[in-house]
Every structure is written in C-alpha cells, then in structure tokens.
Amino acid sequence: MATLGAPKKKCGQYSVEYLKYGFIQSPTNPQQPMCLVCEKTFLMKPSRLFEHLQKIHPDKSGQTLAFFQSLRDQFLQRKTMSLFISLSKNSDDGLKAS
C-alpha cells in the first residue's frame, strides 16, 4: 500500500538549484544540466556537478550566484540572437530562389 506524503523527486531531473554550480537546463534535453562555462551536458548527481566546477573550472568555483545568473542571461541572449539570425538567413534564401 502506498503511503501519502511528499512526492519523491525523480532521479536525473534538472533542479534550479544547479545554477549555483554553474549549470542550467540543456536547450536540447531539459532534463539534463548544461555547464554554462564549457556548454557540455551531463547526467550527473548534484555532487558531481560541484566536482566538475571545482576540477574543470577552478577559477569559477568561488563565484557567486549572481555571476552564474549573468552567465545564464548572456547564454540565453546569445541563443535568442542566433535564432533570429538563422531565421533571417532562411527567409533571404527563399527570396533568392524565387
């Protein structure tokens, strides 16, 4: 018989708390965290995310949450701008063909 209580967090799901380690949701797979510094995606436990930050990016390991928030904002703005650029290129190609 199942007990009623708080639902368990599924293993492998992204958490907003990962931002303090420099990770955001991957644009290609929202369940995987992506490192903001090297832009690699991982299937790791939160403790492994912290280890990645310390071992691979030791210069960023002492940074504040505000630093990683600004990195996230820059990344998202860059992705949005590249989407607009690719859309404008596609429409230009259509004009050339006609």
Distance bins in CASP14 RR format, pairs under 12 A and 6 or more apart:
PFRMAT RR
TARGET T0000
AUTHOR 0000-0000-0000
RMODE 2
METHOD distances of the structure
MODEL  1
2 8 0 0 0 0 0 1 0 0 0 0 0
7 13 0 0 0 0 0 1 0 0 0 0 0
9 15 1 0 0 1 0 0 0 0 0 0 0
9 17 0 0 0 0 0 1 0 0 0 0 0
9 46 0 0 0 0 0 1 0 0 0 0 0
10 31 0 0 0 0 1 0 0 0 0 0 0
11 31 0 0 0 0 0 1 0 0 0 0 0
11 43 0 0 0 0 1 0 0 0 0 0 0
11 44 0 0 0 0 0 1 0 0 0 0 0
11 45 0 0 0 0 1 0 0 0 0 0 0
11 46 0 0 0 0 0 1 0 0 0 0 0
12 18 0 0 0 0 0 1 0 0 0 0 0
12 25 0 0 0 0 0 1 0 0 0 0 0
12 26 0 0 0 0 0 1 0 0 0 0 0
12 29 0 0 0 0 0 1 0 0 0 0 0
12 30 0 0 0 0 0 1 0 0 0 0 0
12 31 1 0 0 1 0 0 0 0 0 0 0
12 32 1 0 0 1 0 0 0 0 0 0 0
12 33 0 0 0 0 1 0 0 0 0 0 0
12 41 0 0 0 0 0 1 0 0 0 0 0
12 42 0 0 0 0 0 1 0 0 0 0 0
12 43 1 0 0 1 0 0 0 0 0 0 0
12 44 0 0 0 0 1 0 0 0 0 0 0
12 45 0 0 0 0 1 0 0 0 0 0 0
12 46 0 0 0 0 1 0 0 0 0 0 0
12 48 0 0 0 0 0 1 0 0 0 0 0
12 49 0 0 0 0 0 1 0 0 0 0 0
13 25 0 0 0 0 1 0 0 0 0 0 0
13 29 0 0 0 0 0 1 0 0 0 0 0
13 30 0 0 0 0 1 0 0 0 0 0 0
13 31 1 0 1 0 0 0 0 0 0 0 0
13 32 0 0 0 0 1 0 0 0 0 0 0
13 33 0 0 0 0 1 0 0 0 0 0 0
13 43 0 0 0 0 0 1 0 0 0 0 0
13 45 0 0 0 0 0 1 0 0 0 0 0
13 46 0 0 0 0 0 1 0 0 0 0 0
14 21 0 0 0 0 0 1 0 0 0 0 0
14 23 1 0 0 1 0 0 0 0 0 0 0
14 24 0 0 0 0 1 0 0 0 0 0 0
14 25 1 0 1 0 0 0 0 0 0 0 0
14 26 1 0 0 1 0 0 0 0 0 0 0
14 27 0 0 0 0 0 1 0 0 0 0 0
14 29 0 0 0 0 1 0 0 0 0 0 0
14 30 1 0 0 1 0 0 0 0 0 0 0
14 31 1 0 1 0 0 0 0 0 0 0 0
14 32 1 0 0 1 0 0 0 0 0 0 0
14 33 1 0 1 0 0 0 0 0 0 0 0
14 34 0 0 0 0 1 0 0 0 0 0 0
14 41 0 0 0 0 0 1 0 0 0 0 0
14 42 0 0 0 0 0 1 0 0 0 0 0
14 43 0 0 0 0 0 1 0 0 0 0 0
14 44 0 0 0 0 0 1 0 0 0 0 0
14 46 0 0 0 0 0 1 0 0 0 0 0
14 49 0 0 0 0 0 1 0 0 0 0 0
15 21 0 0 0 0 0 1 0 0 0 0 0
15 23 0 0 0 0 1 0 0 0 0 0 0
15 24 0 0 0 0 0 1 0 0 0 0 0
15 25 0 0 0 0 1 0 0 0 0 0 0
15 30 0 0 0 0 0 1 0 0 0 0 0
15 31 0 0 0 0 0 1 0 0 0 0 0
15 32 0 0 0 0 0 1 0 0 0 0 0
15 33 0 0 0 0 1 0 0 0 0 0 0
15 44 0 0 0 0 0 1 0 0 0 0 0
15 45 0 0 0 0 0 1 0 0 0 0 0
15 46 1 0 0 1 0 0 0 0 0 0 0
15 49 0 0 0 0 1 0 0 0 0 0 0
16 22 0 0 0 0 0 1 0 0 0 0 0
16 23 0 0 0 0 1 0 0 0 0 0 0
16 24 0 0 0 0 1 0 0 0 0 0 0
16 25 0 0 0 0 1 0 0 0 0 0 0
16 33 0 0 0 0 0 1 0 0 0 0 0
16 46 0 0 0 0 0 1 0 0 0 0 0
16 65 0 0 0 0 0 1 0 0 0 0 0
16 68 0 0 0 0 0 1 0 0 0 0 0
16 69 0 0 0 0 0 1 0 0 0 0 0
16 72 0 0 0 0 0 1 0 0 0 0 0
17 23 0 0 0 0 1 0 0 0 0 0 0
17 24 0 0 0 0 0 1 0 0 0 0 0
17 33 0 0 0 0 0 1 0 0 0 0 0
17 46 1 0 0 1 0 0 0 0 0 0 0
17 49 0 0 0 0 1 0 0 0 0 0 0
17 50 0 0 0 0 0 1 0 0 0 0 0
17 65 0 0 0 0 1 0 0 0 0 0 0
17 68 0 0 0 0 0 1 0 0 0 0 0
18 24 1 0 0 1 0 0 0 0 0 0 0
18 25 0 0 0 0 1 0 0 0 0 0 0
18 26 0 0 0 0 0 1 0 0 0 0 0
18 31 0 0 0 0 0 1 0 0 0 0 0
18 32 0 0 0 0 0 1 0 0 0 0 0
18 33 1 0 1 0 0 0 0 0 0 0 0
18 34 0 0 0 0 1 0 0 0 0 0 0
18 35 0 0 0 0 1 0 0 0 0 0 0
18 36 0 0 0 0 0 1 0 0 0 0 0
18 41 0 0 0 0 0 1 0 0 0 0 0
18 42 0 0 0 0 1 0 0 0 0 0 0
18 44 0 0 0 0 1 0 0 0 0 0 0
18 45 0 0 0 0 0 1 0 0 0 0 0
18 46 1 0 0 1 0 0 0 0 0 0 0
18 47 0 0 0 0 0 1 0 0 0 0 0
18 48 0 0 0 0 0 1 0 0 0 0 0
18 49 1 0 1 0 0 0 0 0 0 0 0
18 50 0 0 0 0 1 0 0 0 0 0 0
18 52 0 0 0 0 0 1 0 0 0 0 0
18 53 0 0 0 0 0 1 0 0 0 0 0
18 65 0 0 0 0 0 1 0 0 0 0 0
18 68 0 0 0 0 1 0 0 0 0 0 0
18 72 0 0 0 0 0 1 0 0 0 0 0
19 25 0 0 0 0 1 0 0 0 0 0 0
19 33 0 0 0 0 1 0 0 0 0 0 0
19 34 0 0 0 0 0 1 0 0 0 0 0
19 35 0 0 0 0 0 1 0 0 0 0 0
19 36 0 0 0 0 1 0 0 0 0 0 0
19 46 0 0 0 0 0 1 0 0 0 0 0
19 49 0 0 0 0 0 1 0 0 0 0 0
19 53 0 0 0 0 0 1 0 0 0 0 0
19 63 0 0 0 0 0 1 0 0 0 0 0
19 64 0 0 0 0 0 1 0 0 0 0 0
19 65 1 0 0 1 0 0 0 0 0 0 0
19 66 0 0 0 0 0 1 0 0 0 0 0
19 67 0 0 0 0 0 1 0 0 0 0 0
19 68 1 0 1 0 0 0 0 0 0 0 0
19 69 1 0 0 1 0 0 0 0 0 0 0
19 70 0 0 0 0 0 1 0 0 0 0 0
19 71 0 0 0 0 1 0 0 0 0 0 0
19 72 1 0 0 1 0 0 0 0 0 0 0
19 73 0 0 0 0 0 1 0 0 0 0 0
19 75 0 0 0 0 0 1 0 0 0 0 0
20 33 0 0 0 0 0 1 0 0 0 0 0
20 36 0 0 0 0 0 1 0 0 0 0 0
20 46 0 0 0 0 1 0 0 0 0 0 0
20 49 0 0 0 0 1 0 0 0 0 0 0
20 50 0 0 0 0 1 0 0 0 0 0 0
20 53 0 0 0 0 1 0 0 0 0 0 0
20 60 0 0 0 0 0 1 0 0 0 0 0
20 61 0 0 0 0 0 1 0 0 0 0 0
20 62 0 0 0 0 0 1 0 0 0 0 0
20 63 0 0 0 0 1 0 0 0 0 0 0
20 64 0 0 0 0 1 0 0 0 0 0 0
20 65 1 0 1 0 0 0 0 0 0 0 0
20 66 0 0 0 0 0 1 0 0 0 0 0
20 67 0 0 0 0 1 0 0 0 0 0 0
20 68 1 0 0 1 0 0 0 0 0 0 0
20 69 0 0 0 0 1 0 0 0 0 0 0
20 71 0 0 0 0 0 1 0 0 0 0 0
20 72 0 0 0 0 0 1 0 0 0 0 0
21 33 0 0 0 0 1 0 0 0 0 0 0
21 34 0 0 0 0 0 1 0 0 0 0 0
21 35 0 0 0 0 1 0 0 0 0 0 0
21 36 0 0 0 0 1 0 0 0 0 0 0
21 37 0 0 0 0 0 1 0 0 0 0 0
21 42 0 0 0 0 0 1 0 0 0 0 0
21 44 0 0 0 0 1 0 0 0 0 0 0
21 45 0 0 0 0 0 1 0 0 0 0 0
21 46 1 0 0 1 0 0 0 0 0 0 0
21 47 0 0 0 0 1 0 0 0 0 0 0
21 48 0 0 0 0 1 0 0 0 0 0 0
21 49 1 0 1 0 0 0 0 0 0 0 0
21 50 1 0 1 0 0 0 0 0 0 0 0
21 51 0 0 0 0 1 0 0 0 0 0 0
21 52 1 0 0 1 0 0 0 0 0 0 0
21 53 1 0 1 0 0 0 0 0 0 0 0
21 54 0 0 0 0 1 0 0 0 0 0 0
21 56 0 0 0 0 0 1 0 0 0 0 0
21 57 0 0 0 0 1 0 0 0 0 0 0
21 60 0 0 0 0 1 0 0 0 0 0 0
21 61 0 0 0 0 1 0 0 0 0 0 0
21 62 0 0 0 0 0 1 0 0 0 0 0
21 63 0 0 0 0 0 1 0 0 0 0 0
21 65 0 0 0 0 1 0 0 0 0 0 0
21 67 0 0 0 0 0 1 0 0 0 0 0
21 68 1 0 0 1 0 0 0 0 0 0 0
21 71 0 0 0 0 0 1 0 0 0 0 0
22 33 0 0 0 0 1 0 0 0 0 0 0
22 34 0 0 0 0 1 0 0 0 0 0 0
22 35 1 0 0 1 0 0 0 0 0 0 0
22 36 1 0 1 0 0 0 0 0 0 0 0
22 37 1 0 0 1 0 0 0 0 0 0 0
22 38 0 0 0 0 0 1 0 0 0 0 0
22 39 0 0 0 0 0 1 0 0 0 0 0
22 40 0 0 0 0 0 1 0 0 0 0 0
22 42 0 0 0 0 0 1 0 0 0 0 0
22 46 0 0 0 0 0 1 0 0 0 0 0
22 49 1 0 0 1 0 0 0 0 0 0 0
22 50 0 0 0 0 1 0 0 0 0 0 0
22 52 0 0 0 0 1 0 0 0 0 0 0
22 53 1 0 0 1 0 0 0 0 0 0 0
22 54 0 0 0 0 0 1 0 0 0 0 0
22 56 0 0 0 0 0 1 0 0 0 0 0
22 57 0 0 0 0 1 0 0 0 0 0 0
22 60 1 0 0 1 0 0 0 0 0 0 0
22 61 0 0 0 0 1 0 0 0 0 0 0
22 62 0 0 0 0 0 1 0 0 0 0 0
22 63 0 0 0 0 1 0 0 0 0 0 0
22 64 0 0 0 0 0 1 0 0 0 0 0
22 65 0 0 0 0 1 0 0 0 0 0 0
22 66 0 0 0 0 0 1 0 0 0 0 0
22 67 0 0 0 0 1 0 0 0 0 0 0
22 68 1 0 1 0 0 0 0 0 0 0 0
22 69 0 0 0 0 1 0 0 0 0 0 0
22 70 0 0 0 0 0 1 0 0 0 0 0
22 71 1 0 0 1 0 0 0 0 0 0 0
22 72 0 0 0 0 1 0 0 0 0 0 0
22 75 0 0 0 0 0 1 0 0 0 0 0
23 32 0 0 0 0 1 0 0 0 0 0 0
23 33 1 1 0 0 0 0 0 0 0 0 0
23 34 1 0 0 1 0 0 0 0 0 0 0
23 35 1 0 1 0 0 0 0 0 0 0 0
23 36 1 0 0 1 0 0 0 0 0 0 0
23 37 0 0 0 0 1 0 0 0 0 0 0
23 38 0 0 0 0 0 1 0 0 0 0 0
23 39 0 0 0 0 0 1 0 0 0 0 0
23 40 0 0 0 0 1 0 0 0 0 0 0
23 41 0 0 0 0 1 0 0 0 0 0 0
23 42 1 0 0 1 0 0 0 0 0 0 0
23 43 0 0 0 0 0 1 0 0 0 0 0
23 44 0 0 0 0 1 0 0 0 0 0 0
23 45 0 0 0 0 0 1 0 0 0 0 0
23 46 0 0 0 0 1 0 0 0 0 0 0
23 48 0 0 0 0 0 1 0 0 0 0 0
23 49 1 0 1 0 0 0 0 0 0 0 0
23 50 0 0 0 0 1 0 0 0 0 0 0
23 52 0 0 0 0 1 0 0 0 0 0 0
23 53 0 0 0 0 1 0 0 0 0 0 0
23 57 0 0 0 0 0 1 0 0 0 0 0
23 60 0 0 0 0 0 1 0 0 0 0 0
23 68 0 0 0 0 1 0 0 0 0 0 0
23 71 0 0 0 0 0 1 0 0 0 0 0
23 72 0 0 0 0 1 0 0 0 0 0 0
23 75 0 0 0 0 0 1 0 0 0 0 0
24 30 0 0 0 0 0 1 0 0 0 0 0
24 32 0 0 0 0 0 1 0 0 0 0 0
24 33 1 0 0 1 0 0 0 0 0 0 0
24 34 1 0 1 0 0 0 0 0 0 0 0
24 35 0 0 0 0 1 0 0 0 0 0 0
24 36 1 0 0 1 0 0 0 0 0 0 0
24 37 0 0 0 0 0 1 0 0 0 0 0
24 39 0 0 0 0 1 0 0 0 0 0 0
24 41 0 0 0 0 0 1 0 0 0 0 0
24 42 0 0 0 0 0 1 0 0 0 0 0
24 49 0 0 0 0 0 1 0 0 0 0 0
24 68 0 0 0 0 1 0 0 0 0 0 0
24 69 0 0 0 0 1 0 0 0 0 0 0
24 71 0 0 0 0 1 0 0 0 0 0 0
24 72 1 0 1 0 0 0 0 0 0 0 0
24 73 0 0 0 0 0 1 0 0 0 0 0
24 74 0 0 0 0 0 1 0 0 0 0 0
24 75 1 0 0 1 0 0 0 0 0 0 0
24 76 0 0 0 0 1 0 0 0 0 0 0
24 79 0 0 0 0 0 1 0 0 0 0 0
25 31 1 0 0 1 0 0 0 0 0 0 0
25 32 1 0 0 1 0 0 0 0 0 0 0
25 33 1 0 0 1 0 0 0 0 0 0 0
25 34 1 0 0 1 0 0 0 0 0 0 0
25 35 0 0 0 0 0 1 0 0 0 0 0
25 36 0 0 0 0 0 1 0 0 0 0 0
25 41 0 0 0 0 1 0 0 0 0 0 0
25 42 0 0 0 0 0 1 0 0 0 0 0
25 72 0 0 0 0 1 0 0 0 0 0 0
25 75 0 0 0 0 0 1 0 0 0 0 0
25 76 0 0 0 0 0 1 0 0 0 0 0
25 79 0 0 0 0 0 1 0 0 0 0 0
26 32 1 0 1 0 0 0 0 0 0 0 0
26 33 1 0 0 1 0 0 0 0 0 0 0
26 34 1 0 1 0 0 0 0 0 0 0 0
26 35 0 0 0 0 1 0 0 0 0 0 0
26 36 0 0 0 0 0 1 0 0 0 0 0
26 39 0 0 0 0 1 0 0 0 0 0 0
26 40 0 0 0 0 1 0 0 0 0 0 0
26 41 1 0 1 0 0 0 0 0 0 0 0
26 42 0 0 0 0 1 0 0 0 0 0 0
26 43 0 0 0 0 0 1 0 0 0 0 0
26 75 0 0 0 0 0 1 0 0 0 0 0
26 79 0 0 0 0 0 1 0 0 0 0 0
27 33 0 0 0 0 0 1 0 0 0 0 0
27 34 1 0 0 1 0 0 0 0 0 0 0
27 36 0 0 0 0 0 1 0 0 0 0 0
27 39 0 0 0 0 1 0 0 0 0 0 0
27 41 0 0 0 0 1 0 0 0 0 0 0
27 72 0 0 0 0 0 1 0 0 0 0 0
27 75 0 0 0 0 1 0 0 0 0 0 0
27 76 0 0 0 0 1 0 0 0 0 0 0
27 78 0 0 0 0 0 1 0 0 0 0 0
27 79 1 0 0 1 0 0 0 0 0 0 0
27 80 0 0 0 0 0 1 0 0 0 0 0
27 82 0 0 0 0 0 1 0 0 0 0 0
27 83 0 0 0 0 0 1 0 0 0 0 0
28 34 0 0 0 0 1 0 0 0 0 0 0
28 39 0 0 0 0 0 1 0 0 0 0 0
28 40 0 0 0 0 0 1 0 0 0 0 0
28 41 1 0 0 1 0 0 0 0 0 0 0
28 79 0 0 0 0 0 1 0 0 0 0 0
29 41 1 0 0 1 0 0 0 0 0 0 0
29 42 0 0 0 0 0 1 0 0 0 0 0
29 43 0 0 0 0 1 0 0 0 0 0 0
30 41 0 0 0 0 0 1 0 0 0 0 0
31 41 0 0 0 0 1 0 0 0 0 0 0
31 42 0 0 0 0 0 1 0 0 0 0 0
31 43 0 0 0 0 1 0 0 0 0 0 0
32 40 0 0 0 0 1 0 0 0 0 0 0
32 41 1 0 1 0 0 0 0 0 0 0 0
32 42 1 0 0 1 0 0 0 0 0 0 0
32 43 1 0 0 1 0 0 0 0 0 0 0
32 44 0 0 0 0 1 0 0 0 0 0 0
32 49 0 0 0 0 0 1 0 0 0 0 0
33 39 0 0 0 0 0 1 0 0 0 0 0
33 40 0 0 0 0 1 0 0 0 0 0 0
33 41 1 0 0 1 0 0 0 0 0 0 0
33 42 1 0 1 0 0 0 0 0 0 0 0
33 43 0 0 0 0 1 0 0 0 0 0 0
33 44 1 0 0 1 0 0 0 0 0 0 0
33 45 0 0 0 0 0 1 0 0 0 0 0
33 46 0 0 0 0 1 0 0 0 0 0 0
33 48 0 0 0 0 1 0 0 0 0 0 0
33 49 1 0 0 1 0 0 0 0 0 0 0
33 50 0 0 0 0 0 1 0 0 0 0 0
33 52 0 0 0 0 1 0 0 0 0 0 0
33 53 0 0 0 0 0 1 0 0 0 0 0
33 72 0 0 0 0 0 1 0 0 0 0 0
34 40 1 0 0 1 0 0 0 0 0 0 0
34 41 1 0 1 0 0 0 0 0 0 0 0
34 42 1 0 0 1 0 0 0 0 0 0 0
34 43 0 0 0 0 0 1 0 0 0 0 0
34 44 0 0 0 0 0 1 0 0 0 0 0
34 49 0 0 0 0 0 1 0 0 0 0 0
34 52 0 0 0 0 0 1 0 0 0 0 0
34 71 0 0 0 0 0 1 0 0 0 0 0
34 72 0 0 0 0 0 1 0 0 0 0 0
34 75 0 0 0 0 1 0 0 0 0 0 0
34 76 0 0 0 0 0 1 0 0 0 0 0
34 79 0 0 0 0 0 1 0 0 0 0 0
35 41 1 0 0 1 0 0 0 0 0 0 0
35 42 1 0 0 1 0 0 0 0 0 0 0
35 44 0 0 0 0 0 1 0 0 0 0 0
35 48 0 0 0 0 0 1 0 0 0 0 0
35 49 0 0 0 0 1 0 0 0 0 0 0
35 50 0 0 0 0 0 1 0 0 0 0 0
35 51 0 0 0 0 0 1 0 0 0 0 0
35 52 1 0 0 1 0 0 0 0 0 0 0
35 53 1 0 0 1 0 0 0 0 0 0 0
35 55 0 0 0 0 0 1 0 0 0 0 0
35 56 1 0 0 1 0 0 0 0 0 0 0
35 57 1 0 0 1 0 0 0 0 0 0 0
35 60 0 0 0 0 1 0 0 0 0 0 0
35 68 0 0 0 0 0 1 0 0 0 0 0
35 71 0 0 0 0 1 0 0 0 0 0 0
35 72 0 0 0 0 0 1 0 0 0 0 0
35 75 0 0 0 0 0 1 0 0 0 0 0
36 49 0 0 0 0 0 1 0 0 0 0 0
36 52 0 0 0 0 0 1 0 0 0 0 0
36 53 0 0 0 0 1 0 0 0 0 0 0
36 57 0 0 0 0 1 0 0 0 0 0 0
36 60 0 0 0 0 1 0 0 0 0 0 0
36 63 0 0 0 0 0 1 0 0 0 0 0
36 67 0 0 0 0 1 0 0 0 0 0 0
36 68 1 0 0 1 0 0 0 0 0 0 0
36 69 0 0 0 0 1 0 0 0 0 0 0
36 70 0 0 0 0 1 0 0 0 0 0 0
36 71 1 0 1 0 0 0 0 0 0 0 0
36 72 1 0 0 1 0 0 0 0 0 0 0
36 73 0 0 0 0 0 1 0 0 0 0 0
36 74 0 0 0 0 1 0 0 0 0 0 0
36 75 1 0 1 0 0 0 0 0 0 0 0
36 76 0 0 0 0 0 1 0 0 0 0 0
36 78 0 0 0 0 0 1 0 0 0 0 0
36 79 0 0 0 0 0 1 0 0 0 0 0
37 49 0 0 0 0 0 1 0 0 0 0 0
37 52 0 0 0 0 1 0 0 0 0 0 0
37 53 1 0 0 1 0 0 0 0 0 0 0
37 56 1 0 0 1 0 0 0 0 0 0 0
37 57 1 0 1 0 0 0 0 0 0 0 0
37 58 0 0 0 0 0 1 0 0 0 0 0
37 59 0 0 0 0 1 0 0 0 0 0 0
37 60 1 0 1 0 0 0 0 0 0 0 0
37 61 0 0 0 0 0 1 0 0 0 0 0
37 63 0 0 0 0 1 0 0 0 0 0 0
37 67 0 0 0 0 0 1 0 0 0 0 0
37 68 0 0 0 0 1 0 0 0 0 0 0
37 71 1 0 0 1 0 0 0 0 0 0 0
37 72 0 0 0 0 0 1 0 0 0 0 0
37 74 0 0 0 0 0 1 0 0 0 0 0
37 75 0 0 0 0 0 1 0 0 0 0 0
38 52 0 0 0 0 1 0 0 0 0 0 0
38 53 0 0 0 0 0 1 0 0 0 0 0
38 55 0 0 0 0 0 1 0 0 0 0 0
38 56 1 0 0 1 0 0 0 0 0 0 0
38 57 1 0 0 1 0 0 0 0 0 0 0
38 60 0 0 0 0 0 1 0 0 0 0 0
38 71 0 0 0 0 0 1 0 0 0 0 0
38 75 0 0 0 0 0 1 0 0 0 0 0
39 57 0 0 0 0 0 1 0 0 0 0 0
39 71 0 0 0 0 0 1 0 0 0 0 0
39 72 0 0 0 0 0 1 0 0 0 0 0
39 74 0 0 0 0 0 1 0 0 0 0 0
39 75 1 0 0 1 0 0 0 0 0 0 0
39 78 0 0 0 0 0 1 0 0 0 0 0
39 79 0 0 0 0 0 1 0 0 0 0 0
40 49 0 0 0 0 0 1 0 0 0 0 0
40 52 0 0 0 0 1 0 0 0 0 0 0
40 53 0 0 0 0 0 1 0 0 0 0 0
40 56 0 0 0 0 1 0 0 0 0 0 0
40 57 0 0 0 0 0 1 0 0 0 0 0
41 49 0 0 0 0 0 1 0 0 0 0 0
41 52 0 0 0 0 0 1 0 0 0 0 0
42 48 1 0 0 1 0 0 0 0 0 0 0
42 49 1 0 0 1 0 0 0 0 0 0 0
42 50 0 0 0 0 0 1 0 0 0 0 0
42 51 0 0 0 0 0 1 0 0 0 0 0
42 52 1 0 0 1 0 0 0 0 0 0 0
42 53 0 0 0 0 0 1 0 0 0 0 0
42 56 0 0 0 0 0 1 0 0 0 0 0
43 49 0 0 0 0 0 1 0 0 0 0 0
43 52 0 0 0 0 0 1 0 0 0 0 0
44 50 0 0 0 0 1 0 0 0 0 0 0
44 51 0 0 0 0 1 0 0 0 0 0 0
44 52 1 0 0 1 0 0 0 0 0 0 0
44 53 0 0 0 0 0 1 0 0 0 0 0
45 51 0 0 0 0 1 0 0 0 0 0 0
45 52 0 0 0 0 0 1 0 0 0 0 0
46 52 0 0 0 0 0 1 0 0 0 0 0
46 53 0 0 0 0 0 1 0 0 0 0 0
47 53 0 0 0 0 0 1 0 0 0 0 0
47 54 0 0 0 0 0 1 0 0 0 0 0
48 54 0 0 0 0 0 1 0 0 0 0 0
48 55 0 0 0 0 0 1 0 0 0 0 0
48 56 0 0 0 0 0 1 0 0 0 0 0
49 55 0 0 0 0 0 1 0 0 0 0 0
49 56 0 0 0 0 0 1 0 0 0 0 0
49 57 0 0 0 0 0 1 0 0 0 0 0
49 61 0 0 0 0 0 1 0 0 0 0 0
49 68 0 0 0 0 0 1 0 0 0 0 0
50 56 0 0 0 0 0 1 0 0 0 0 0
50 57 0 0 0 0 0 1 0 0 0 0 0
50 58 0 0 0 0 0 1 0 0 0 0 0
50 60 0 0 0 0 0 1 0 0 0 0 0
50 61 0 0 0 0 1 0 0 0 0 0 0
50 62 0 0 0 0 0 1 0 0 0 0 0
51 57 0 0 0 0 0 1 0 0 0 0 0
51 58 0 0 0 0 0 1 0 0 0 0 0
51 61 0 0 0 0 1 0 0 0 0 0 0
52 58 0 0 0 0 0 1 0 0 0 0 0
52 60 0 0 0 0 0 1 0 0 0 0 0
52 61 0 0 0 0 1 0 0 0 0 0 0
53 59 0 0 0 0 0 1 0 0 0 0 0
53 60 1 0 0 1 0 0 0 0 0 0 0
53 61 1 0 1 0 0 0 0 0 0 0 0
53 62 0 0 0 0 1 0 0 0 0 0 0
53 63 0 0 0 0 1 0 0 0 0 0 0
53 67 0 0 0 0 0 1 0 0 0 0 0
53 68 0 0 0 0 1 0 0 0 0 0 0
54 60 0 0 0 0 1 0 0 0 0 0 0
54 61 1 0 1 0 0 0 0 0 0 0 0
54 62 0 0 0 0 1 0 0 0 0 0 0
54 63 0 0 0 0 0 1 0 0 0 0 0
55 61 0 0 0 0 1 0 0 0 0 0 0
57 63 0 0 0 0 1 0 0 0 0 0 0
57 67 0 0 0 0 0 1 0 0 0 0 0
57 68 0 0 0 0 0 1 0 0 0 0 0
57 71 0 0 0 0 0 1 0 0 0 0 0
59 67 0 0 0 0 0 1 0 0 0 0 0
60 67 1 0 0 1 0 0 0 0 0 0 0
60 68 0 0 0 0 1 0 0 0 0 0 0
60 71 0 0 0 0 1 0 0 0 0 0 0
61 67 0 0 0 0 0 1 0 0 0 0 0
61 68 0 0 0 0 0 1 0 0 0 0 0
62 68 0 0 0 0 0 1 0 0 0 0 0
63 69 0 0 0 0 0 1 0 0 0 0 0
63 70 0 0 0 0 1 0 0 0 0 0 0
63 71 0 0 0 0 1 0 0 0 0 0 0
64 70 0 0 0 0 1 0 0 0 0 0 0
64 71 0 0 0 0 0 1 0 0 0 0 0
65 71 0 0 0 0 0 1 0 0 0 0 0
65 72 0 0 0 0 0 1 0 0 0 0 0
66 72 0 0 0 0 0 1 0 0 0 0 0
66 73 0 0 0 0 0 1 0 0 0 0 0
67 73 0 0 0 0 0 1 0 0 0 0 0
67 74 0 0 0 0 0 1 0 0 0 0 0
68 74 0 0 0 0 0 1 0 0 0 0 0
68 75 0 0 0 0 0 1 0 0 0 0 0
69 75 0 0 0 0 0 1 0 0 0 0 0
69 76 0 0 0 0 0 1 0 0 0 0 0
70 76 0 0 0 0 0 1 0 0 0 0 0
70 77 0 0 0 0 0 1 0 0 0 0 0
71 77 0 0 0 0 0 1 0 0 0 0 0
71 78 0 0 0 0 0 1 0 0 0 0 0
72 78 0 0 0 0 0 1 0 0 0 0 0
72 79 0 0 0 0 0 1 0 0 0 0 0
73 79 0 0 0 0 0 1 0 0 0 0 0
73 80 0 0 0 0 0 1 0 0 0 0 0
74 80 0 0 0 0 0 1 0 0 0 0 0
74 81 0 0 0 0 0 1 0 0 0 0 0
75 81 0 0 0 0 0 1 0 0 0 0 0
75 82 0 0 0 0 0 1 0 0 0 0 0
76 82 0 0 0 0 0 1 0 0 0 0 0
76 83 0 0 0 0 0 1 0 0 0 0 0
77 83 0 0 0 0 0 1 0 0 0 0 0
77 84 0 0 0 0 0 1 0 0 0 0 0
78 84 0 0 0 0 0 1 0 0 0 0 0
78 85 0 0 0 0 0 1 0 0 0 0 0
79 85 0 0 0 0 0 1 0 0 0 0 0
79 86 0 0 0 0 0 1 0 0 0 0 0
80 86 0 0 0 0 0 1 0 0 0 0 0
80 87 0 0 0 0 0 1 0 0 0 0 0
81 87 0 0 0 0 0 1 0 0 0 0 0
81 88 0 0 0 0 0 1 0 0 0 0 0
82 88 0 0 0 0 0 1 0 0 0 0 0
82 89 0 0 0 0 0 1 0 0 0 0 0
83 89 0 0 0 0 0 1 0 0 0 0 0
83 90 0 0 0 0 0 1 0 0 0 0 0
84 90 0 0 0 0 0 1 0 0 0 0 0
84 91 0 0 0 0 0 1 0 0 0 0 0
85 91 0 0 0 0 0 1 0 0 0 0 0
85 92 0 0 0 0 0 1 0 0 0 0 0
86 92 0 0 0 0 0 1 0 0 0 0 0
86 93 0 0 0 0 0 1 0 0 0 0 0
87 93 0 0 0 0 0 1 0 0 0 0 0
87 94 0 0 0 0 0 1 0 0 0 0 0
88 94 0 0 0 0 0 1 0 0 0 0 0
88 95 0 0 0 0 0 1 0 0 0 0 0
89 95 0 0 0 0 0 1 0 0 0 0 0
89 96 0 0 0 0 0 1 0 0 0 0 0
90 96 0 0 0 0 0 1 0 0 0 0 0
90 97 0 0 0 0 0 1 0 0 0 0 0
91 97 0 0 0 0 0 1 0 0 0 0 0
91 98 0 0 0 0 0 1 0 0 0 0 0
92 98 0 0 0 0 0 1 0 0 0 0 0
END
